[in-house]
Amino acid sequence: MRRLLALAAALWLAALGSDWVDRTVLPPMPELSREVTARDGSLLRAFTVADGRWRLVAGEVDPGFIDMLLRYEDRRFHDHGGVDALALLRAAGQAAWHGRVVSGGSTLTMQVARLLEESGTGRIAGKLRQMRVAWALERRLTKDQILRLYLHLAPYGGNVEGVRAAALTWFGKEPRRLTPAQSALLVALPQSPETRRPDRHPEAALAARDRVLARMGLEGAEPIPTARRPFPALAAHLADRVQGQTTLDAGLQARLEALSADAVRARGSLQVALLVADHRTGEVLASVGSAGYRGDARQGFNDLTRALRSPGSTLKPLVYALAFDQGLVLPDTLIEDRPASFGGYAPQNFDRMFRGEVRVREALQLSLNLPVVALTETLGPARLMGAMRRAGMEARVQGQPGLAVSLGGVGVTLEGMVQLYAAIARGGVMVPLHAQGQGTEGARVVSEGAAWQVAQILSGLAPPPGQPANRLAYKTGTSYGNRDAWAIGFDGRHVIGVWMGRADGTPVPGAFGADLAAPVLFQAFQRLKPRLDPLPPAEGRAGPLPGPLQRFRPRDAAFRPGGPELVFPPDGAEVERNGGALLVRAQGGRGPYVWLADGLPVAEGREAMLPLDAGFVTLSVVDAEGRSDRAVVRLR
């Protein structure tokens, strides 16, 4: 013992005057766990490092723990240069007096050196190496950096390393607010992490903790934890593809994961996906890829927010918005719901019934198929696909898109559909959904007036049985063969999408969007907030419809040759208003003429002065036969 002490002292003195320490090759710094956090910084999910250990960034640690650690382990931490000669002398003297090791002489810096190299302490060579590395660490790092390394590397039993991983494992909490008893246990465990593991040796853990408390002049009163707690595992699918801080709300994510599990409980292999976003910013607030991140019969490892599925009737609001934009119809325009063939394509309504002549708003609210196919034929499927692309959606069809696109004959994702409805909710302009960073305003999908009209119609839908009549604007859909059940809705701030079905895409007999997904949508809004944010107030023209828009002219009437031509202002122009009004002029066609701004009728006549605000506006002119022309201009 005396020879070892003399050798250690000689090395310490020699090191102060030589470059021996400076030539020390330090071991690599430790790999830390990849973490995904919520918008408030709370942990959503963490991943073990390559060798399977939990080693999290320490983050904010309770000052009481730091004080207790230094007082118990290394009182002169801030004064020594890596090796504490006084501590070594004390340890050697106690060992000589008692005939056994009573206390160690290692400083926290020496412990960090040992942990970095994963070396033992029993051999003289190992101890000397730790001293050399400790001196080198002190020369190259600050005291705070060395302490931070200890907080990352200290062993706490099993595959748990570092104070933050230990606090989450043993107490289920972050280490920034530890009680004195909790701090004492975390000070004591690294000295013998396996023989003091609370889940395996609670008596030893309790005794070690109480010794630390006694040294601090405190008494223990809290029970020792006897089981490991699981690490947070929220938003598991999203966490697979991102790192760092996200826009998610941890509390909301947990509530909606519980809702999703309840929605499919006792429903065999049925699955659910759910997405919540703030449509003003595009921030994703919750993302549930499936009910349970497991390789079970439900195939829960699949992220079904990104799976390509048929949207059923949930694309119909976009078709009507485009029709409003083009001046084909208004919400109170009459439209036929009768059997018809569109070039050999003869769609049926879901209930196999036809209602004759109905208003456009009723056709959308009842989700009738014939009217929306008639509008799609007039608009052209390419125009519908173009609007989906402007909304940033992934939309796949086999071959050339046909009229069936408006009834769900296209592959889309839940993310894409929520992004589309977010654009409608925020006045027709797309903002990409994002879980990290900031969103930037994208393309205009439909005009503000058309988006507003669709929102007003959807907010008039009756809620599912047992759900509040809160005027949520929503639409349901069911794909062919009952493979996909959808419900997507929005209020003045948030948009939520729900998909339900089977992960493998096989039919689910009896699965309908209105019965299956819509109740989950309403429950999700209730878990999001106590009351809805209001939609923009009702606006628009009162009184009877203009003659050309009282009934929809089907087929190619709207774009037949000989229709009206909007000659001023030209499409894409930037125009100065005169006294807050814009002069518009049309030629051709057959009067009377109706002028629409952003889908709302504002004037009649071949030439008119339109009172309009500055900014972009979509202008349409419609003649007596329902033919139309359109221009998008910017007003100053």
N, C-alpha and C positions, 0 to 999 in steps of 0.2 A: 504494500500500500504506500509506504514511504517513498520507494523508488518511483512508483507511478506518479505520485504527487510531485516529486522533484523533477521528473521528466516533463510533466505537463507545464510546470512553472517555467522551466528552462525554455521550452518551446514558445511559450507565450511571450517571454522577455525577448527571445531571439527574433520573433516575428515582427515585433514593433520596429526593429531597425533593419529589416531586410525586405527584398522583393519576393520572398517565398510565398507570402499570402497573395500578392498581386498575380502570381503565375497560376493560381488555383483555377482549375476548370470547373465551373459550377455545373451541377446537374440541370437538366431542362426544367423549365417552369411547368407546373401541373396543368393538365387539361381540365377544363371546367365543364360542367353539364350545360348542354344547350337548353335554354329556357324560352318559354313563350308566356308573355304577361298580358294582363288586361289593360284597359285605358288608364286605370288608377295605379298601375304598377304591381297589382297583386298577381300571384302566380296562377296561371291557367294549367300549364303542363311543363314538366321537366323531363329530361332524358339522361340516362346514365352515360358515363364516359365509356371509352372503348372496352375497358376491362370490367364493366358492369357495376361500377361504384357510383353512388350518389355523391357528387362533389359540386355543390352549388356555389355561385358567387355569394359571398357573405352578406353583402348589402348593409343595411343599417342594423347595428347591434346595440343592445341595451348598454348604456355606459356603466351601469352597476355590474354587469357581467365582466366588462373589461377591467374595472377596478378590482373585483374579486379575483380574477385570473392573475393579475400582476402581483397582488398582495400574497397570494398563495403560492404561485409558481416562481416568480422572479421579481422580487421587490426592487432590485437595482437595474431593471431592464433598461431604463432610460439613461443609466450612468455607465454601464460597462461597454466594452468594445466587442462583445460576442461571447467572451468567456469570463466568468466571474470568479476570480482567484479566491475571494473570501468564501464563496459558496463551496468551492472545491476543498478548501482547508477545513471548513465546517463538516462537510460530508466525510472527509477522511478521518477527522478526529472522532466523530460519532461512531464510525465503523470500527476504529481501533478500540474505542472504549467499550462498545457493546459486543464486539466480535461478529457483527453482521451489519449489513447496509441498513441504515435507519432513514436517511434522506438522500436524495440525489443532488449532484452538483451541477446538473445540466441547466443552462439558461434556456429561455424560450427560443433564442436564436439557434442554440445547439439542437434543440428539439426540431426546429424547422429544417436544419441541415440533415438530421436523421430521417425526417419524413420525406424530404426531397429525394434522398438517395435510397429510401426504404431499407436502411441498414439497421443492424442490431446495436446494442450498447454494451454487450458483455465482454468484447475483446478489446485489448489495449489499442490495437491498430485501428479498430472502428471508432473508438473514442477520440483518438488523435485526429483521424480524418474529419470527424464532426467538428472538432475545434478549429481545424484549418478552414473548413467550409464556412463555419460561423464567422470567423474573422473576415473572410472574403465577402460574405453577405453584408456585414456591417460596413465595409468600405464601399460597397457598390449600391446599396439600397438605404433608404431612410428607415428609421425605427417604425414609422407607420406602415411602410411596405412590408417589413418583416413580420409585424404583428398581423397584417392582413393575410400573409401567407399561412401563418399558424391557424387563423380563423378558417381558412380554406381546407387545410390538410389534417387537422387534429382528428384522430380516429375515435369513433363513438360506437363501435360494435358492428359486426357484420360488414356490410358493404356501405356503411354510412360514414362519410367523412365531412368535416367542417361543421361549424357551429350552426349554420342555417339549415343544412340537411338534418342535423341532430334535433334542432328545435321543432322542425316539421314532423320528424319521425316520432319523437317521444312526447311532444306536447300539442302537435297539430296547430302550431302558430309560428309566425315569423319571430326572429330573435330580437326585434327592436323593443319589445315590452315583456321581458322575462321577470318573473318574481324572484326574490332572493333564493328561495328553495330550488327553483328551476335552474338558476344560474349556478348554484352550488353543485347540483348534479352534473351539469355540463362542464364544470371545472374538474370534477373528480373522475369522470369516465375515461378521458384520454390516458390516464396513468396506467390503467389496466382495462382496456375496452371490452375484452371478452369475458373476463371473470367478474366484471361488474355490470354486465348487460342487464338492464332492468327486466326484460322479458324472460330471461333465463335464470338470473341470480338476483332477485329483488332484495334479499337480505343484505347481500354484499353491496349492492348499489345504495341501499338506505344507509348503511353504516359509513360508506365512503362520503356520501353527501353530508351526513351529520358531522363528520370530522371537519369538513370544509366550513360548515356553518359555525361550528364551535370555534375554529380559528378566527373567524370574523366576529365572534361575540354574539352570534345569532342562534336562534333555536328553530328546528324544523317542525312544521305542522302539516304540511301538505303530504298526501300519499305519493308513493313512487308509481310512475306509470308501469304497467305490467304487460303492455302489448305495443307493438309498432303500429303507427297509423299510416295509412296509404298516402302517397303524395297526391296532390291535386292532379286531376286528369280531365279537365274541362276542355271542350272544343277540340277533341282528340284529332279529328280529321283535318281541321284547319291547321292545327299545330304540326302536323306532319310536313307541311309545305312552307311554313314561315318560321321566323326566329325573331326574338326580341319583342318589343311592345306592340300591341295591336289596338284597334279601336273597340274591341269587345267589352261589354259590361259583364263582369264576372258573376254578379248576383243574378242578372237576367239570364245569362247562359245556363247557370245551374237550375233556375226555375223552369226553363224551357226544355232542358234535357229531362227533367223529371216529368214534365207534361208529355213529352214524346214517348217516354217509357210507359206512362199510363195509357196513352192512346192506342198502343198495340198490344198491351197486356192481354193475354187470353185470346189473341187473334191469330194464332198459328204463326206462319212465316211472314205475316204482313210487316211492312217497314214504313218508316216515316222520315221525311227530311223537312227542315224548317229553317227559314232565313229571315232575319230582321234587319232593316236598315233605316237610317235617317235619310229621307229622300232629299232633304235640302243640301246635304253635304256628300252623300254617297257612302257615309261611314257604315260599315257592317257592325251591328251591335250584338248579334248572336248568330251562330251558325251551327246547326245540328245536322251532321251528315247522315246519321242513322240513330235508331234507338238502341244504343249499346255498341261500343267499339269492341266487338267480339266476333270470332270466327264460328258463329253458331248457325242454326238453320235459317236465320234471317240475314246471314251474310253481312253482319254489321260492320265489317272492315271497309266496305264500300262507302265512298263519299257520294251520297245520292243527291247532294246539292249540285253536282257537276255531271251527273249522268244524263245522257241524251234520252229524252222521252217525248211522247206525243202530248201536246198541250190540250187536246180536246177543244172545248169551247172558249178557253181563256184567251185566245187571240182575237175573239170577236170585237172587244172594245177598240182594238187598233183599227180594224176594218171600218167601224163606224166613225172613228175620229178622222180617218182619211177621207171618207165620204163627206163628212161635214166640211173638211178643208176644201174639197173640190167643188163645193156648192151643189152636190147631188141631192142631198136631203138635209132636213133639220129634224130635231127630236120629235116634232109633231107632224111631220110629213107622213102621209099614208103610204103603205107599202104592202104588196101582195104576199100572202102566205098560203099558196096553193100549189098543188102538184105541178112540177115543171121539169123539163129536160134541158140541160145545158150542153148541147153538142153530144148527147148520149150519156151525160152524167146526170143522174136523177136522184138527188139526195132526199132523204126522209127526215122528218123531225124525230127527236128522241122518243116521243110518246106515240109516233105513227099517226098523229092527228094534225089537221090543218085548220087554221083559224080565219081564213079569208083575208080581209083587209084589216090591217092593224097599224097603229102608229109606230114610228121607228123606235121610240123609247120603250114601248111594250115589246117590240121584237127583240131588243137587246135584253131587257129584263127577263123575258121568258126564254131567252137563249134559243130562238127559232133558227132553224138551219136555212130554209129557203130564202128568206130575205137577205141574209148575210152572203149567201152564194151569189144572189143576183147583184148585190153591190160589188162583190169581188170580180164578177165577170165584167162589169162596167169599168171598174178601176184597173183591172188587169192584175194577175198574180205577181207580176214582176214589180209592180208598185208596192205591193204588200211586203215582198221580200226586201225591197230597198229600204222600206221603213224599219224593218227588223234589223237590217245592217246598220242603219243610222243610230239605232238604239244600242249598238254594241253587242248584239246577241249572236251567239253561235246558232245558226239555223241550217240544217242539212235536209236535203230532199234527194230522192233518187230520180235522176233525169231532170227534165224541165219541170218547174213548178206549175201545178195546175190549180183548178178551183178548190180542190180538196184541202189546200193549205189552210184556208180560213176555218176549216172544221177540225184541224189538228193533224193534217197530213204533212208534217214536218217534224224533224227532231230538234228539240230545244232542251235547255237545262233550267233547273229551278233558279239558278243565279241569273240567267238571261231573262227569264220571265219577271223576276222581281225588279230587275233593272229597267225593263220596259214599263212596268206599272209605276216605278219611281219617276220615270220621265213624264208619264201622264199626270201623276200627282203634283209635280212641280211645274206645271204649265207647259209641258210639251218638250222641254229641253233635257237631254240626257246628261247625267253625271255618272261616270263609271263607279260601280260599287267597289269599295276597297276596304281591306281590314288593316292596312298599314299605310302610313304616309298621308297625303292629302289628295283629294280629288280635284280635277279641273273640269270646268263646264265643257260639255261636248256638243254634238250636233243637235239641231232642232229636229225632232221626230215628227211632230204635228204642231199646228198653231196653238197659241194659248187659248183661243176661244174654243177650238175643237176639243182640247184636253179638258177644259172646264165643263163643256156640255156632257162629255162622257162621265166625268166625275159626278155630276149632278144626277145623271140617270142611274149610275151604279149605287149611289147613296140612297136611292129610293127602293132598293131591294128589301124585301122582308127578311129578317134574321132567321137563322135556323131555330127550330122549336127549343124553348128553354133558354135562349140567349137574349141579351139585352137589345132593345130597339134603339140603338145608339147612332143610326144613320152612318154606319161604316160603309164606305164605298168598296164593294167587293164583287168578285165574279168567281164562279165555280166552273169546273170542267171535268169531263170523263172521257177518256180515250176509247178508241174502238176496242171492243172485247173486254172492257172493264179492266184494262191493264194499269191505268193511271187515274188517280183521283186527285183533283187540284182544288185549291181555294187560295186566292190572292186578294189582299185588300189594303186600303190605305186611308189615312185621315189627313189632317193638315200638316203633319210632320213625319209620320212613320209609315213604312210599308212592310208587310209581312207576307211571305209565301209559304204555303204548306203543300207538300206532295206526299201521297200515300200510295202504296202498291207493293209489289214484290221486287226484290233486288234483281232477280233473274229475268224480270219482264214478263212472266207468265200471268195469265188472267186471274183476276180475283172476283169470282162470281158475287154479284150483289154489291160491289164497290162502286159508289157514285160520289162525285165531288161534293154535292149538296148534303148528302147524308153523312159522309165519312170525314172529309177534310174541313168543311165549313165550321163545324163545332170546334175543331181544334184551332182554327184561325181566330175565332172570337175569344176562346180561352187564352190564346197567346196574347191578344191585345189586353185582356184583363190582367195578365201577369206582367205586361209591360208598364202599365200605368193605370191609375184609378179612373180616368175619364179621357175621352178622345179629344184631340185638338180639332177645332172646327175647320171645315173646308172653306175656301173663299165664298163669300156671300153670293146669293143669287143675283144675276145680272142678265141683261139682254133685252130684246125687243118684246114688248107686250102687244096684244091684239092679234088679228087674224094673220095667217100665213100669207106671204105673197103668192099669187096665182101659180107661177112656175114651180113653186116648191110645195104645193098642196098634196101632190101625188108624185111618187117616184116613177120615172119612165125607165123601164128595164132595158136590158140588152145594150145595144150600142148607141142609144139615143143621145146620151150626154156628149159623146165625142164624134158624132156624125158630121161629115162635111157640110159646110154651109152654116155652122153655128156661129155664135158671136166671137169677135176677136177683141181682146183688151188691147187697145192701141196706145193708151197712156194711163199710167206710167208703164214703161216696158219692164219686163222681168229682170230683176237684178239691179235696177237703177237705184240711185240715191237722190231723193227729191226734196226740194224745199217746200214746206207748207206755206200757205197764204192765210195769215190770220188764224192759224190753228186748224185749217181745213185743207184737204187735198182735192184737186180737180181730177176726175177720172172720166175716161171716154171710151166707148166701145163702138164697133161697127159690125155690120153683118148680122145674121140671125134674124129673129122675128120677135118684136116686142109684145108685151111689156118686158122690161129688163129689171132684174133685181141684183143689187150690189151687196156683197158680203165682205166683212172684214174679220179675219180670224174665225170664219165659220158662222158669224152672226150677221143677219140682214141689217143693213144700215141705211139704204136708200134705194130708189127706183128711178128708171129713166136711162136713155142711152148715154147721157152725160149728167154728172152730178158732182156736188161738193160734199166730201165726206169729212165730218169732224173727227179727227184722229190724233192720238198722242204720238210724240216722237218715238222712234225706235223701229224695229222690224215689224212688218205686217204682211199677212197673206190676203191678197185681194182676189175675189172671184166675181164674175158676172155670169148670170144665168138668164137665158131667154125663155120665151113662152113655151118652147118645146122641151125644156129641161136640158138643153145643150149649154155648155159652159166653157169658159177660159179662165186662166189663173195666172197670177204673177206674185212674186215675193219681192218687196221693195223695202228700202230703209228711208224713214222720214226724218227730216231735220226740223 
